[in-house]
Amino acid sequence: GTWTFVTKALCGRKSLLAALADVSPMLADSRLDNLRAIRSVAPRAKTMNLRLPSFSELPELVALSDLTLHSEGAVLDAVAAEAARQGRRHQVILMVELGELREGILPGGLEALYRRAAEHESLEVVGIGANLGCLSGLVPAIEQFQQMALYREFLELKFDTKLPLLSVATSVALPLLREGKLPSSANHFRIGDSVLLGSDLVHGGTIEGLRDDAFLIEAEVVEMKEKSLSPLGDTSAAIRPFADFETEDPEPGERGYRALVSLGHLDTDIASLTPIDPRVRLAGASSDLTAVNVAGDSPAFRPGDRIGFRPGYSALVRLLAGRYLPPIELIGTESDSPLPAAEAEIPVG
């Protein structure tokens, strides 16, 4: 099998793309700006567009990507016309709906969609695929992979063709692969989260052999005080502009040390951060500040110190996509380490 590195979470950050461009023969993204960045740092890399194409972006999309995903016949026709105009033969994967309820044609329409794609000399259908887990959190089942293998076999027999790729495996399927339960017919992996963060998306934690420490977010302490750990008065959820996330419930009247750091909901998904220091617990956040409770009998930090956090996927992608992010510091590479090949330190505030 083969795999494609999904770079969406890097948000076109060229320093990170340059550090990781060689990990896979194909790089995949879903936005033109990011594909443009990939082309600039890895001009020889094969590129894949992950988001279903929009009519409005077709000229540049066809120029920037070698392979696209499809579920709409009219879009296939438009991509074929643009590829012919550019003198290119463009590769496509036809997406099938398996119950995740994101992109994909219903299985009954797959034959007609393939026939429509095959009519265009400027298109090469290289396989079929499916999305599992990214919208509804659907845990993939072995039967779904077997079902897709049968669809591919049907098309190959019906049209006397070969479809080399069965692209149904994403980060959520890696635990099945490690357990030896993934059918060998599922031969194309689209992997992003687990490469960057080592995440086991089914069981939680980190996949054995991968790293969960490639990214470090550091936020500056702007206040450190001993305070009551619960609000002094009535509260209303309607007053808070941002959704709550799970925190520890202090006892009424309990006091302790609380630090404010210069990181808020405008910067990242606070609920997706994990403090590195075991004394630190998330207590709440507003647009620009995050409150953390700090265990101990004396203040562990002072203004100007930095508190480190490990980001989850949503925290990482929102931070890297934000406009307030300072320069990212690559603090080391280890060629003999499991992926990823570089560590990134992200100072905030």
QUICOR-V158286 format. One record per backbone hydrogen bond with DSSP energy under -0.5 kcal/mol. CO is the residue of the C=O (numbers start at 1). NH is the residue of the N-H. E is the energy in kcal/mol with one decimal. If there is no record, write none. Layout:
# QUICOR-V158286
co = [CO:CO]
nh = [NH:NH]
e = [E:E]
This chain:
# QUICOR-V158286
co = [2:4:4:5:5:7:7:8:10:12:13:14:15:16:17:20:21:25:26:27:28:29:31:32:33:34:35:36:37:38:42:46:47:47:48:48:49:54:55:57:58:59:60:61:66:67:68:69:70:72:73:74:75:76:77:78:79:80:81:82:83:83:84:88:90:91:92:92:93:93:94:95:105:106:107:109:110:111:112:113:114:115:116:117:119:120:122:124:124:126:127:128:129:138:141:141:142:143:144:145:146:147:148:149:150:151:152:153:154:155:156:156:162:165:165:166:166:167:168:169:170:171:173:174:175:176:176:177:183:185:187:188:189:189:190:191:192:193:193:194:198:199:200:205:207:214:216:216:217:217:218:219:220:221:223:225:225:227:231:236:236:248:251:254:256:257:258:259:260:260:261:261:264:264:268:269:270:272:274:277:279:281:282:284:286:287:289:290:291:291:292:293:293:294:302:305:307:308:308:309:309:310:312:313:314:315:316:317:318:319:328:329:329:332:334:339:341:343:343:344:344:345:345:346:347:348]
nh = [189:6:191:7:28:10:11:11:13:14:17:18:19:20:21:23:24:46:5:48:7:50:35:36:37:38:39:40:41:42:45:27:66:67:29:50:69:57:58:61:62:63:64:65:91:49:93:53:95:76:77:78:79:80:81:82:83:84:85:86:87:88:87:90:124:68:126:127:70:95:129:105:97:109:110:113:114:115:116:117:118:119:119:120:121:123:90:92:126:165:94:167:96:140:144:145:146:147:148:149:150:151:152:153:154:155:156:157:158:159:160:161:164:128:167:168:188:130:170:190:173:174:177:178:179:181:182:180:186:187:2:169:4:191:171:6:196:197:199:198:207:201:204:200:210:344:218:346:219:309:348:307:262:304:260:227:258:256:233:239:240:250:254:229:227:294:225:292:222:223:263:290:267:268:270:272:273:312:310:280:295:293:248:291:265:266:286:261:283:284:259:281:295:257:305:221:219:276:277:217:311:274:316:317:318:319:320:321:322:322:330:331:345:343:337:211:334:331:332:216:346:329:347:218:326:220]
e = [-2.0:-0.6:-2.5:-0.7:-2.8:-1.9:-0.5:-1.7:-2.3:-0.7:-2.4:-2.7:-1.3:-1.5:-1.4:-1.7:-0.5:-1.5:-2.1:-2.1:-3.1:-3.0:-2.4:-2.7:-1.8:-2.3:-2.3:-1.6:-1.8:-2.9:-1.8:-2.6:-1.8:-1.2:-2.2:-0.6:-0.7:-1.2:-1.3:-2.5:-2.7:-1.3:-2.1:-2.0:-2.1:-2.9:-2.1:-0.7:-3.3:-2.0:-2.3:-1.8:-2.8:-2.6:-2.3:-2.3:-2.8:-2.4:-2.1:-2.0:-0.5:-3.0:-0.9:-0.6:-2.4:-1.8:-2.4:-0.7:-2.3:-0.5:-2.6:-2.8:-2.5:-2.5:-1.5:-2.0:-2.7:-2.4:-2.2:-2.2:-2.8:-0.9:-0.5:-1.6:-0.6:-1.3:-3.1:-2.4:-0.8:-2.7:-2.0:-2.3:-2.9:-0.5:-1.1:-1.2:-2.2:-2.4:-2.0:-1.9:-1.8:-1.9:-2.3:-2.3:-2.4:-2.2:-2.5:-2.2:-3.0:-2.4:-0.6:-1.5:-0.6:-1.5:-0.6:-1.3:-1.5:-1.8:-0.5:-2.9:-2.2:-1.3:-1.8:-2.5:-1.8:-2.6:-0.9:-1.3:-1.6:-1.5:-2.9:-1.4:-3.3:-0.6:-0.6:-3.1:-2.4:-3.0:-0.6:-1.1:-2.9:-0.9:-1.7:-2.3:-2.3:-3.5:-0.5:-3.4:-0.5:-2.6:-3.1:-2.7:-2.1:-2.5:-2.4:-0.6:-3.3:-2.5:-1.2:-1.3:-0.8:-0.8:-2.5:-2.9:-2.9:-3.1:-2.4:-2.7:-3.0:-1.3:-2.2:-1.9:-1.8:-1.7:-1.1:-1.6:-1.9:-2.5:-2.9:-2.0:-2.5:-2.6:-0.5:-3.0:-2.5:-2.3:-2.9:-2.4:-2.9:-1.3:-2.8:-2.2:-0.5:-0.7:-2.5:-3.2:-2.4:-2.3:-0.5:-2.8:-0.5:-2.2:-2.5:-2.7:-1.9:-2.0:-2.6:-1.5:-0.7:-0.8:-0.6:-0.7:-3.4:-2.2:-1.7:-1.1:-0.8:-1.6:-0.7:-2.3:-0.5:-2.4:-0.7:-2.4:-0.6:-1.4]
